[in-house]
């Protein structure tokens, strides 16, 4: 039995990104914990507590779908533009996960270049730094990842399905991507992943598609993750969300299949005034 803790788009370095409250900007200078980073850290605490309580006999793995750092292309709301400091702070957000009982390893996926200081520098340095600290764990960096667990194939990517900002179209892209995945694997005569995770769009949705082939139904479940960062100037320009979900997932996998458990919080990006 395996438990996969899935986090994405933490954008550490942005003032609304994920931060470990024990981190320091420099010796003796604690990081400023604004309201959204406080909320984000409480989600990580809830996830760890739930896994510790419910997955005592599970082998545990951390899956980071990318964009652990914010980079310095979009300078609005930056906490720090210093590359080394973003790497340091991002690494420290992973420490409590990697120190969990039963943790076996971690995958850090390469994501958008301008958030990773080009060519996956963030995910590569994260993996190398954490390998040096946690020598007993299997820690890897990769572009995409597939893991075969008993009878189930789990697929992890950063870029995947897009998603619209309209509520009535929520899930459409995930469904079509899942259906396309099944069709492609039927054509190529390869086993289709049972569960596929992607990130990047900062808007969660989930859908499953089936296609009949040679007398049996082939299926794929597509999950688009929420970010673990709050909105900034750029996301407001692109999506202008009035309500915004942040969060993580835990995926449980065994010989019977898989279960996806979300840990979400809703943010309201508006002010209400009563006159």
Order of alpha helices (4+ residues) and beta strands (2+ residues): beta-beta-beta-alpha-beta-alpha-beta-alpha-beta-beta-beta-alpha-beta-beta-beta-alpha-beta-beta
